[in-house]
Amino acid sequence: LFPESITTEQQSLVLVKRLLAVSVSCITYMRGLFPESSYGTRYLDDLCLKILREDKSCLGSLQIVKWIQGCFDALEKQYVSGFFTFFNGTVIELYQFKFKYKKKVPQMDISSNHREFVTGLCSEDVKQASRLLLRTLYLLLQDLGPLPNDITLTMKLLYYNDVTPKDYQPPGFKEDASPGDLLFGGDPFNLRVGSVSTDFHLMKVRVTTDKKRVRKADCNLIQKNGPTEISHQGLDCEEEEESTKINLLNLAFSQEEVIGPEKKRKVSEPEKLPLNGRK
């Protein structure tokens, strides 16, 4: 599932792409959006993963695969910071994927008597963080109540202005006609899934859903000192003030400092997709 080694920028990009694809597949499967025939099966240790595939018998899953491929194009060009949404007139569930791109610099080994430069993050540590992120996402999704039957699914992409051409749109996307605030349909409940950082990329995942959909009695990941926050020890996401309005330009929640371009106020969206093929 992951590259054997994650020491080059290309290997890091492959990891981030796979994490995105697996995470989106996990969300659509666990939320019951598409039939079993739309998924293949892969294993991560003892965790069974369902991965979206191009199922020509299900237009919805086929479209999601194309959207993911469009996001891959923006990731390769280091343009995008994206988030994934469920729409039903107003937003009822929101999945944020935040991407940052780092310039690799040598790190000083200050614990050694010799002033040697060492490589950055260990591949095994990166893969362990990736496993933890996917497991946490699965656990969180298991604690969510069902979605309405008549939902519409869409994805919006945000960009960085220093590198993104004004006329750039990834395959399958168009300029967002309404890049303002989104109205959340319910009491927002933030679930912090976690982050994976390599020497070249940083990816963070966060979920916002209606508070009534979280089965608190069954969830062992609720932060004890914050009744509306869910966290996992060691996974880094900073808290935000909750609001029923979601500001697209502030969705890239605060993160550790990395070298990267400023965010551009540019948003893309695909055609909105009715999910008629729910299982």
N, C-alpha and C positions, 0 to 999 in steps of 0.2 A: 504493500500500500504506500509506503514511504520510500524515498531514495535510501540506498544503503549508507551513503555519506551525504552530509549537507554542509559542504565546505566551499562550494562555488556559488556564484549568483544564479546560474542556471538550475542547479540542484535546489536551491532555496525557492526559486520561482515554481518549480515542479511541486514542491511540498505545499506551498501556499495555494496553488491551483487545486490540488487534490483535497486539501482541507476545506476549501470553499465548496467544491463539488460534493464531497461527502456530507458536509454540514447541511447544505440545501436539500440534498437527498433525504437526509435524516429528518429534517423538518417536514417535508412533504409526506414522507412515509408515516411518521409518528402522528401527524395531524390528519391522516386518513384521506389525502387528497386524490390519489390515483390508485388504480387496481394493481394487484400483485404483479401482473404481467409487465408493468412499466419499470420493474426493478430487477437488477441482478444482485447476487449475493457475494459479499466478500467478508473475510474474517480478520479482526484485529485482536490478536490474542484470543480471548474467549468471548469477545463481543462480536455478534453477528450484525454486519452492516448491510443495509439495503441501498444500492446505488442506482440512481435514475439512468435509464438507457433510452435510446431512440425507439420508442414503441409507436409504430405507425398506426396502430389501432386506437391510440389515445392521443388526441390532438393536444390536450393540455400538457401532458408530460413531455411531448415532443417540443413544444414551445419553450418550456422551462429549460430543457437541455440547450436550446439555441440561445437563450438569454445567458446562461452560464458561459457558453462559448464566447458571446459578445463581451462579457466581463473579463474573460481571459485575455482578449485583445487589449483591453484597457490596462490590465495588470502588466502585461508584457511591455507596454509603453510607459509604465509607471505614471499613469495619469489619474487613476481612480481611487476614490474612497466610497464604498458602496453600502447600501442597506436594502434589506429585503422586507417586503410588507405584505400583509393581508389587508385587503380593502373590503368594506361592505357599506359603501356610501361614506362612512367615517372609518378611521383606522380602528380595527379591533384587536390586532396583534401585529407587532413590529419586531423584525429581526435586523439588527445592525451589525454589519461587518466593516470594521475600520482597518484600512491598510496604510502603512507608512513604509517608506523606502529609505534605507540607510546607506551611507557611504562607508565601506569597511576601512577601518584604520587599525594599525597594529596596537596591541595593548601591552603595557609594561608589566612584567612579572615582578612585583615589588616584594614578594616573599622570598625571592632567590637572592643569593649573594652576588650573582652575576646579573648584569643589566641586559637580559635577553628579552627580545620581543616574542610574544607567544600568540598563537591563533586565538580567535574569539570563542564563541559558544560551542560547546561540545555537541557533536551530532546526536549522541545518545540522549543528552539532556533535552535537545530540541524535540526528538521523537517522543520522549516521555511526556513532555508538555503537550504534544499533539494528541497523544492517547488520552491524557487527562481531560483535555478540552472536549473531545468527542464523547467520552464517558459522561462528563458533567452535562453536556447538552442532552444526551439520552435520558439521564436522570431527571432533568428539569422538565423535559417534554412529557415524561410519564406522569408528572404531577399536574398537568394542565387538563382542565375540563374540555369537553367537546366544543368544536366550532359550529356556527350555524350552517345549514345545508346550502344556502344560496350566497356563497361568498365569491368575491372576485379577487384574484391574486395579481400583484404587479411588483416590479422592482424598479427602484430609482438609483441612479449613479451620480455621485458627486465627484468633483475633480480638483486638481491643483493648478493654479493659474500660471506658474512659471514655465510649465512644460506643455500644457494642453492647448493645442490650436483652437481658435474660436469656433471653427467649423467642424471640429472632430465629433463624430458620433460612432460608437462601436457598432458592429453588425447587429441588426435587429432592434436598434434603439433610435430614438428621435429626440429633438429638443423638448424639454418638459414645458408644457403650456401653462402650468400653474406651479411654479417653484416656491410658493410661500409656505406658510404654516399648514400643518395637517391637524384636523380635529380628531382627537382620540375619543372613541365611543365607549366611555366607561371610566372606571377609576384606575389610572395607570399604576402598574405594579412592575417594578424593574427587577430583572433577573440577570445577574452578572455571570456569564458563562466562563470567560477567561481570555487568556492571550497566549500567543506563541511568537517568540522572537528568535530570529536567526541573525547572522552577521549582516544580512542584506534586507530583510523584511521584518515588519511587525504586523501581526494580525490580531485584532481583538473582536470578541463577539459579545453582544448584549441582546437581551430579549425584553420587550415591554408587552405586557398583556393586561387584560382586565382583571382586577384583583379577585373578582368572584370566580374566575376560572382556575385559580391556584388552589389546589387541595392542601391546605396548610397542615391538616392532621397527618397527611402521608409524607410530607416533605421534610427531610432531615437536613436540608441545606439552608434553612432560614437563618439569617444573621441574628444572633440573640439580642444585640443592642440596637436593632433597627427593624421594626415590625413590617416595613414595606420593602425590605431589601433582601435578596437572596445572594449568598456569596459562597465561594469555596476557598478555603485557606490556601494562600500562595498564588491565587489567580488575581491578577492586577487589573481592576477597573475602579475608577474613582466615582464617587457618588455625585448625582445630579439632583437639583431641586425638581420635584415632580410637578407636572402641569398637564392639563387636558389638551394643551396645544403643543404640537411637536414642531420645532423650528428646524427646517431642513438644513439651514446654514450652521447650526450648532450641534448637529447630530454626531459629529466627530468628537466624542467625549474626550476630556483631557487625558493625556498620556505622558509617559516619560519623554524627555527631550531626545529627539533624534534629528539628524541632519536631513532636511527635506524642504521642498518648496512650500510657499504659502497656499492655503486653500483658495480655490477660485469659486465664485458664486455662479456656478454653472451646474445644471442638473439635466440628466437624460432620463427618459422613460420609454418603455416598450408599449405596444398596444395592450390595453387592459384585457385580461383573459378570464372569461367565465369558466368556472370549474364544474363542467357538467359530467365529468368522468369520475366523480368521487366514489370510493368504494363503500 
